[in-house]
Amino acid sequence: MLKTNIQTFIGCEADYRDATHVLYGVPFDGTTSYRPGTRFGPSAVRAESFGLETYSPYQDKDLTDYTVFDSGDLELPFGNPVRVLEAIEARATTILDDGKFPFMVGGEHLVTLGAVRAAFKKHPDLHMIHFDAHTDLRDDYLGEKLSHATVLRRCHDLLGDQKIYHFGIRSGDRPEFKWADEGHTTLQKFNFDGLAQALQAIGDKPVYFTIDLDVLDPSEFPGTGTPEAGGVTFTALIDALIAVSKQANVVACDVNELAPIYDPSGRSTALAGKVIREFLIALQK
């Protein structure tokens, strides 16, 4: 059984035995190709959360109405993404085996692969919904198969064709877009158009839902390692994540790519905390 964390995300103070949802942080940015710093994301958003209310006026619900346990951050080995992914998979597997919902806070986007591996073991027909500025579909990056730039390709290796739906994409190299267009994945550029159709196509199949916060426009969310102009708004993101959380059979999820050191104002960290609050509430069935 996981033990109580000393500092928790606001409203996530249930006992592990009673909790339906379990938060866990993964402070890793060992394959970041541009600006590092996402390793500080989980602890920063946890501390900043105490500037938020637990009540959501967007959903007219309160986080304290639910039983969410914050298990704290994983302790991870330096410079070894293979062992990092093993540690993430082990934590997510423990949570799933205990009949609870794993909610991961990254960290760079490669961390998603460890959690997807755990969810795939339990749900062999797993699908993915992916909000991001970047395709993350390279087969390798500078010769490395494990990278935040290859994470969705490695997820595809597990799940297979037409199991992954991307939204908000506005950056990647030409072969990535071509590979997706060949029928391997379903990719929506720039926004969330087609989300309703994707949810209808997926139906009640199990879904892993990953949100890279750089899907947001950097004018709203500058605190990330690889900002990309032309992103979505905060309200569009909240509407979309609520739609997915309410309509899809989401079995595990993550929020990643907050790099708080690039936004001294703290507004990016505050925004990330608000996304997590809304996400946790929306997931309650």
C-alpha positions as CSV (number, residue, x, y, z in Angstrom):
1,M,0.0,0.0,0.0
2,L,1.3,3.5,-0.9
3,K,2.0,5.8,2.1
4,T,0.7,9.3,2.6
5,N,2.7,12.1,1.0
6,I,3.7,15.0,3.2
7,Q,2.8,17.7,0.7
8,T,-0.2,17.0,-1.5
9,F,-2.0,18.6,-4.4
10,I,-4.8,20.6,-2.9
11,G,-7.9,18.5,-2.2
12,C,-6.0,15.2,-2.8
13,E,-5.7,14.1,0.8
14,A,-7.7,10.9,1.0
15,D,-6.3,7.7,2.5
16,Y,-4.9,5.4,-0.2
17,R,-7.2,2.5,0.8
18,D,-10.3,4.7,0.3
19,A,-9.1,6.6,-2.8
20,T,-10.6,6.0,-6.2
21,H,-7.9,8.1,-8.0
22,V,-4.2,8.3,-7.2
23,L,-1.9,11.1,-8.2
24,Y,1.8,10.5,-8.7
25,G,4.6,12.8,-10.0
26,V,7.4,11.8,-12.3
27,P,10.2,14.5,-12.2
28,F,12.1,13.4,-15.3
29,D,13.5,15.4,-18.3
30,G,16.4,13.2,-19.3
31,T,15.7,13.1,-23.0
32,T,14.6,16.7,-23.5
33,S,16.0,17.9,-26.8
34,Y,15.7,21.7,-26.3
35,R,15.2,23.3,-22.9
36,P,15.3,21.1,-19.8
37,G,13.4,21.8,-16.6
38,T,10.2,19.7,-16.6
39,R,11.7,17.7,-13.8
40,F,10.6,20.6,-11.5
41,G,7.0,20.5,-12.8
42,P,5.3,18.0,-10.4
43,S,6.7,19.6,-7.2
44,A,6.0,23.2,-8.4
45,V,2.4,22.5,-9.4
46,R,1.8,20.7,-6.1
47,A,3.1,23.7,-4.1
48,E,1.2,26.3,-6.3
49,S,-2.0,24.4,-6.0
50,F,-2.6,25.9,-2.6
51,G,-3.3,29.2,-4.4
52,L,-6.4,27.5,-6.0
53,E,-9.8,26.8,-4.7
54,T,-10.9,23.1,-4.7
55,Y,-14.3,24.2,-6.2
56,S,-14.7,24.3,-9.9
57,P,-17.1,26.9,-11.3
58,Y,-16.7,25.3,-14.7
59,Q,-18.2,22.0,-13.5
60,D,-20.0,23.2,-10.3
61,K,-18.2,20.5,-8.4
62,D,-15.6,20.4,-5.7
63,L,-12.5,18.3,-5.6
64,T,-13.0,17.5,-1.9
65,D,-16.2,15.7,-2.8
66,Y,-14.1,12.9,-4.1
67,T,-11.4,10.6,-2.7
68,V,-8.1,11.4,-4.4
69,F,-4.7,10.3,-2.9
70,D,-1.5,12.1,-3.8
71,S,1.4,9.6,-3.6
72,G,4.1,12.2,-4.2
73,D,7.0,12.0,-6.7
74,L,8.9,8.9,-7.8
75,E,12.6,8.8,-7.0
76,L,14.2,8.1,-10.4
77,P,17.7,7.1,-11.5
78,F,19.7,9.7,-13.4
79,G,20.5,9.2,-17.1
80,N,18.7,5.9,-17.6
81,P,15.4,6.3,-19.4
82,V,14.9,2.5,-19.5
83,R,14.9,2.2,-15.7
84,V,12.8,5.4,-15.4
85,L,10.1,3.9,-17.6
86,E,10.3,0.6,-15.6
87,A,9.7,2.6,-12.4
88,I,6.7,4.4,-13.9
89,E,5.2,1.2,-15.2
90,A,5.6,-0.4,-11.7
91,R,3.9,2.5,-10.0
92,A,1.0,2.6,-12.5
93,T,0.7,-1.2,-12.3
94,T,0.4,-1.1,-8.5
95,I,-2.4,1.5,-8.7
96,L,-4.3,-0.3,-11.4
97,D,-3.9,-3.7,-9.7
98,D,-5.4,-2.1,-6.5
99,G,-8.5,-1.1,-8.5
100,K,-7.7,2.6,-8.6
101,F,-7.2,5.2,-11.4
102,P,-3.5,6.3,-12.0
103,F,-3.1,10.1,-12.7
104,M,0.5,11.0,-13.6
105,V,2.0,14.5,-13.5
106,G,5.2,14.9,-15.5
107,G,7.9,15.5,-16.4
108,E,8.7,15.4,-20.1
109,H,6.4,13.5,-22.4
110,L,8.5,10.2,-22.6
111,V,7.1,9.4,-19.1
112,T,3.8,8.6,-20.8
113,L,5.2,5.4,-22.3
114,G,5.8,3.8,-18.9
115,A,2.2,4.4,-17.8
116,V,0.8,3.3,-21.2
117,R,2.7,0.0,-20.8
118,A,1.0,-0.6,-17.5
119,A,-2.5,0.3,-18.9
120,F,-1.9,-1.9,-22.0
121,K,-1.2,-4.9,-19.8
122,K,-4.5,-4.5,-18.1
123,H,-6.4,-3.3,-21.2
124,P,-5.1,-5.0,-24.4
125,D,-7.6,-3.0,-26.6
126,L,-6.2,0.3,-25.3
127,H,-6.7,3.4,-27.3
128,M,-5.1,6.8,-26.8
129,I,-6.2,10.4,-27.0
130,H,-3.3,12.8,-27.3
131,F,-3.4,16.6,-26.9
132,D,-0.1,18.2,-27.9
133,A,1.7,20.8,-30.1
134,H,4.0,18.1,-31.4
135,T,3.5,14.9,-33.3
136,D,6.0,12.9,-31.1
137,L,6.0,10.3,-33.9
138,R,9.6,10.1,-34.9
139,D,11.0,6.5,-35.0
140,D,14.2,7.8,-33.4
141,Y,15.7,11.2,-32.5
142,L,19.4,11.5,-33.1
143,G,19.6,7.7,-33.1
144,E,17.7,7.3,-29.8
145,K,14.4,5.3,-29.8
146,L,13.4,6.5,-26.3
147,S,12.8,10.3,-26.4
148,H,10.0,12.8,-25.8
149,A,10.1,13.2,-29.6
150,T,9.4,9.4,-30.1
151,V,7.0,8.7,-27.3
152,L,3.8,8.4,-29.4
153,R,5.6,6.2,-31.9
154,R,6.6,3.8,-29.1
155,C,3.0,3.8,-27.9
156,H,2.0,2.9,-31.4
157,D,4.4,0.0,-31.3
158,L,2.2,-1.4,-28.5
159,L,-1.3,-0.4,-29.6
160,G,-1.1,-0.7,-33.3
161,D,-2.8,1.2,-36.2
162,Q,-5.8,3.5,-35.7
163,K,-5.7,3.4,-31.9
164,I,-4.2,6.8,-31.4
165,Y,-6.0,10.2,-31.9
166,H,-3.9,13.4,-31.9
167,F,-5.3,16.9,-31.5
168,G,-3.8,20.4,-31.5
169,I,-0.7,19.3,-33.5
170,R,1.2,22.1,-35.2
171,S,4.9,20.9,-35.2
172,G,6.8,17.9,-36.4
173,D,8.9,16.9,-39.4
174,R,7.3,16.0,-42.7
175,P,7.8,12.2,-42.4
176,E,5.8,12.2,-39.1
177,F,2.8,13.8,-40.7
178,K,3.1,11.6,-43.7
179,W,3.4,8.4,-41.5
180,A,0.2,9.4,-39.6
181,D,-1.6,10.2,-42.8
182,E,-0.8,6.7,-44.2
183,G,-3.4,5.4,-41.7
184,H,-1.3,4.6,-38.7
185,T,-2.9,7.2,-36.4
186,T,-5.6,9.9,-36.7
187,L,-4.1,13.4,-36.5
188,Q,-6.0,16.7,-36.2
189,K,-3.8,19.8,-36.8
190,F,-4.1,23.0,-34.8
191,N,-7.3,22.4,-32.8
192,F,-9.8,20.0,-31.4
193,D,-12.0,19.7,-34.5
194,G,-13.1,16.1,-34.9
195,L,-13.0,15.3,-31.2
196,A,-16.7,14.4,-31.1
197,Q,-16.3,12.0,-34.0
198,A,-13.2,10.4,-32.5
199,L,-15.1,9.8,-29.2
200,Q,-17.9,8.2,-31.1
201,A,-15.5,6.0,-33.0
202,I,-13.7,4.9,-29.9
203,G,-17.0,4.2,-28.1
204,D,-16.6,2.4,-24.7
205,K,-13.1,1.0,-25.5
206,P,-10.5,1.8,-22.8
207,V,-8.6,5.0,-23.3
208,Y,-5.3,6.4,-22.1
209,F,-5.6,10.2,-22.2
210,T,-2.3,12.3,-22.3
211,I,-2.1,16.0,-22.3
212,D,1.1,17.8,-23.2
213,L,0.5,21.3,-21.9
214,D,2.4,22.9,-24.8
215,V,-0.8,22.3,-26.8
216,L,-1.7,25.7,-25.3
217,D,-0.6,28.9,-27.0
218,P,2.7,30.2,-25.4
219,S,1.0,33.5,-24.8
220,E,-1.1,31.7,-22.1
221,F,1.5,29.0,-21.2
222,P,5.1,30.1,-21.7
223,G,6.5,27.8,-19.0
224,T,7.4,24.8,-21.2
225,G,10.5,23.5,-22.9
226,T,9.5,23.7,-26.5
227,P,6.9,26.5,-26.9
228,E,5.0,26.6,-30.3
229,A,3.0,29.6,-31.5
230,G,-0.5,29.1,-32.7
231,G,-1.9,27.0,-29.8
232,V,-5.3,26.5,-28.3
233,T,-6.8,28.6,-25.5
234,F,-7.2,27.6,-21.9
235,T,-11.0,27.5,-22.2
236,A,-10.8,25.4,-25.3
237,L,-8.5,22.9,-23.5
238,I,-10.8,22.7,-20.5
239,D,-13.9,22.1,-22.7
240,A,-12.1,19.4,-24.6
241,L,-10.6,17.6,-21.6
242,I,-14.0,17.6,-19.9
243,A,-15.6,16.1,-23.0
244,V,-13.1,13.3,-23.2
245,S,-13.2,12.6,-19.5
246,K,-17.0,12.5,-19.4
247,Q,-17.6,10.6,-22.6
248,A,-14.7,8.2,-23.0
249,N,-13.8,5.2,-20.9
250,V,-10.6,6.8,-19.6
251,V,-8.6,4.2,-17.6
252,A,-5.4,6.2,-17.0
253,C,-4.0,9.7,-17.8
254,D,-1.3,12.2,-17.5
255,V,-0.5,15.9,-17.7
256,N,3.1,16.8,-18.6
257,E,5.7,19.3,-19.9
258,L,5.4,22.1,-17.4
259,A,8.8,23.7,-17.0
260,P,8.2,26.3,-14.3
261,I,11.7,27.9,-14.5
262,Y,10.8,29.5,-17.9
263,D,7.9,31.5,-16.4
264,P,9.1,33.4,-13.4
265,S,5.6,35.0,-13.1
266,G,4.2,31.6,-12.0
267,R,1.2,31.9,-14.2
268,S,2.1,28.7,-16.2
269,T,2.3,26.7,-13.0
270,A,-1.0,28.1,-11.8
271,L,-2.6,27.2,-15.1
272,A,-1.3,23.7,-14.9
273,G,-2.7,23.3,-11.4
274,K,-6.1,24.5,-12.7
275,V,-6.0,22.0,-15.6
276,I,-5.2,19.2,-13.1
277,R,-8.1,20.2,-10.8
278,E,-10.6,20.3,-13.7
279,F,-9.2,17.0,-15.0
280,L,-9.5,15.2,-11.7
281,I,-13.1,16.4,-11.2
282,A,-14.1,15.6,-14.8
283,L,-12.9,12.1,-14.4
284,Q,-15.3,11.3,-11.6
285,K,-18.1,9.3,-13.0
